[in-house]
Amino acid sequence: MTDQTRIVTSTEISGIPMARRGKVRDVYDLNDELLIVATDRVSAFDVVLPNGIPHKGTVLTQISRFWFERMNVCPNHLISTDVADFPEYLQEYADMLAGRAMLVRRADRVDIECVVRGYLIGSGWKDYQATGAVCGIDLPADMLLAGRLEEPIFTPASKADDGHDENISFDTMVDMVGADTAERLRELSLQIYIEARAFAEERNIIIADTKFEFGFIDGELSLIDEILTPDSSRFWPADQYESGVSPPSYDKQFVRDWLSDLGWDKNPPGPELPQAVVEATAAKYLEAYEQLTGAPLLGT
């Protein structure tokens, strides 16, 4: 893997159409396959900020690869993250793609965010404070902020027209995708989360919650997108966890905290991050990778 100290916030591959540009990832259409390139872009409060975080895209790709390769609960879309396995016409972009790109099978995406919560935090905590439940699932009356749930819960969400996730009930999900698919999505999501949480806890990381995406590949329900990364999940250091307070996390917490202290109105354009915040955030992403895999990120 080549050195990844160069910050990549934008990609362009001549002659290849871009299927989608998200807040972080650029997705290229290779006909039966897709190329997902995780950039170093960082967003907060749904706004992409001007400067990126070094190594961030590589960490996201390599953590996804790590989980895809060890999870055997169901098929997934990953073909390779090794540029040498990519089509010949992509080889001239090897330096840009190395470590941060996934070649994947195209899937018929199920338009549901499969959210699993093992701890009461974020929007789940707000819902619980207001209703005593999360997405209609009743919880004990004495729960604390960041409290561990006796059993993880499945709380699906759908994409709204403005691109924001909207929590939905399981019955609504059944109406959208059918009972058999809904049941299978819930079963798979909970099984993957429970296995991953146990693995991570052995490495001093709590996976508080996460979200999965699935699609059909050759008629089989398969894991797609990214999986169990600091962008799609809340990772907490287990040795700093206590219920009743919001634990520190292995993600862009430094970015959010700095923006909150700045008093930014959360409308674009976002402010440029100071170098200290960039470096602290990059260190957290690298720490998450190293804690999970037991090895340093190549190229760092």
N, C-alpha and C positions, 0 to 999 in steps of 0.2 A: 504494500500500500504506500502511496506517495505521501510526502509531507502535507499536512492539512492545516498549516498555520495561516494560509491565505484564506481570507473571509470571502465566501461566495454568497452574494445576496441576489444574484440574478443569473439565469442561464439562458443560452440560446443555442440550438442545434440546427444548423443550416439544412433546409429541405425537409425537416421533420415537423409535422404540425403539433402544436401544444394542445392537448386535450383539455387541460385545466391548469390554472395557476392559483394555488391556494395561498394562505397566509405564509406558509413555510415551504410547501412542496410544489415543484413544477412537474407536471405529468405529461409525457409525450406519447403520442399515438403511433404504435408500431404495428398496426393492423391487428393480428391475433394476440399481440402482447402489448404491454405498456411499460414505459420506463418512468419510474418514480424517482425524482431527484430531490433529496432533502437539502434545502439551502440552509444558510446560517441566519436567515431572517428571523426576527423575533417580534412577536406581537403582544400587545397588552390591551385589555379592554376593547378587543376587536379592531385595533389599529396597528398596522405594521410600522415599526419604528425605523428611523433612518439608518442606524448602524446595526450590524449583525453581531452575533456571538461566535467567536472562533470555536471550531470543532463541533458546534451544535448539530449540524446536519449529519455529520459522520456518526456522532453518538446515537442519534435517533435511528439511523439506518442499521447500525451495528447491533443495537439493543433489539430491534425488531428481528434481525437475522438470528440473533441468539435465541430468542423465544420461538420463532418459527421452526428452527431446527430441533428444538427439544420438546415441543408440544406435539403429541400424537393423538390428541382428542378428536381432531377432524382434519381434513385436508386444508391446505392453504395455497395462496396464489404465488408464492415465491419460487422463482426459477434460479436466480443467482444474484449475488452482490459483487461477484468477481468480474471486473471489466473484461478480462480475457475471454469470458463466456458470452459477452455481448456481441451483437452482429458486427460484421467487419466495418460497416460504414460509421460505427460509433467509436472506433479505436482512436481516431484522431482527437477525440475529446477525453481521452483516458485521464489526463491530469485533472480535469475538472470533475470527472465522474467518480474517480477512485474513492472507494470507501463510503460514498454518500448516495449511491444510486442502487435501486433494485429493479431488476428485470423480472416482470411478473406476468402471469397469465391474465387475460382479460376475463372479467366476471360480469354476470348480470346482477348488479348490486341490489341488495335489499335495502330499501330506504328507511332504515331504522338504526338509531344509535343504541346499541345494546349496553346499557350502563349497569354496572354491578357496584354496590356500595357495601363495604365491610365495616366502615366507621361513619359516624354522623358528623358531617362537615359540609361546608359550602352551601349550595342551594338546598341540600337535604336537611341541613340544620335549620335553615330559615323556614322550610316547609313544616318541619317538626315543631318548631316554636309556635307557628301559627295554628296548626291543626292537630298536633300530637301524632301525626303520621307522615310518611314520605311517599308521595305519589299514590296515596290511598292505602298504603300498607301501615296498619296500626303498629305502634311501637310502645314499649313500656313507658310509664309516666315519669320516671326518674332519670332519664338519659341526660348525659352531660355533653357539652361540646367536645367533639373528637372522640366520643365514647365508642368502644368496640361493640358492634351488633352481635347478638348471640348467634345469629345465622346471617350470612350475607343476603342482601335483597337485590332483586332484579327490577330496575326502574327504567323502562325504555323511554326513548325520546325520538321525536321526528323532526325533520328539517322544516323550518318555516320559510315563507317566501323571501324573507330578508336574510336567510342564511343562518339564523340563530337556532339552536336546538330548543325544542319545546317538549317538556315532560308530558307523557301521555299515560293513560292507564293500560293495563294489560289487555283489557277488553277492547279498547280502541286499537291496539296493535293487532289483535285477532281480526278485527274488521278490515284492517289494512292489508294483512299478508296471509290471512287464513289461519285456522286453529293449529293445524299440524306444523306449519312453519314457525308460528309463534312459540309453540311448546318446545320445539327443537332449539330455537334460538335461546330461549331462557335456560334450557338444560345445558347447552354447550357453554354459554357465557358463565354460568355459575361454576361449572366444572373446571373451566380454564382458570378462572379467577382463584378458586380454592387451591388448585395445584400450584399456581404461580405464587400466591401469597405464602404458602408453606415453604416453598423454595427460597423466596426472598427473605423470610424471617430468619432462616438459617444464616443469612449473610447480613444481618443487622439492618434490614430494610423492611419497613411496613408499607405494603401497598394498600392505601386507605380506600381507594376506589379507582375505577377504570372504565373505559368504554371500548367496545369492539365493534367492528363492522364485518358483515358477512355478505357473500354473494354466491350465486350458483355458477359452478364451473363444470361443464359436461354433466349437468343435472345433479351435481353433488353440492350440498351446502358447505362453503369453504370460508376460512378466515381470510380477510383481505385488509388492505390499507396498512397502517402501522399497528403494532401490538405491544402493550405494556411498556411504553416509553414514558419519560418524565413529562412529555407533552400530552399524552393521552391518559395519564394516571397521576394520582398523588402519591409520591414516594416520601416517606418520612424516615429519619434515622431512629431506629428502635430504641437506642440508648438515651434518646432525648425526648421520648414520648411520655406524655401524661395526659389523662383526660381532664377536661375542664378548661384547657387552653388550646389555642391553635398551634400545632407543632411546626417547627421549621421544616422546609421541604427541599427536595433535590430538583429544583426547577428554576423558573424565572422569578422566584419570590423577591430577590434583590431588586429586580426591575420594577415589579409592582409596588414594592415598598417605597422605592425612590420616587416613582411617579405620584404616589399618594401623598408623600411629604411635599412634593413640588406644588401640589394644588392644581395640576393640569386638569382641564375640563373634559378630557377623554374624547375630544373631537380631533380628527386629523387636521393638519399634519401633527404627528407625534414629535416630542422633543428628542434631541440627540442625547444618547446616554453618555455619562462620564466614563472615562476609562476604568475607574475603580469598580463601577457597577458591572461593566462588561467583563472584566477579569474575574470578579467574584462569581458571576453567573456561569461563566465558562468552567470555572473550577468545580461548581456543583454538578454540572452535567457530566464532567469527566469522572467525578467521584461516584456518581450513580452507576456509570458503566463499570468502573473498576470494582465496586462493591458487589455488583451482581455477577460479573463474569470471573472475578478473581484474577484478572490480567489487565495491564495498562492498554489503553487504546493505541493501536499501531499508528505511527506517524506523529505522535505527541512527544 
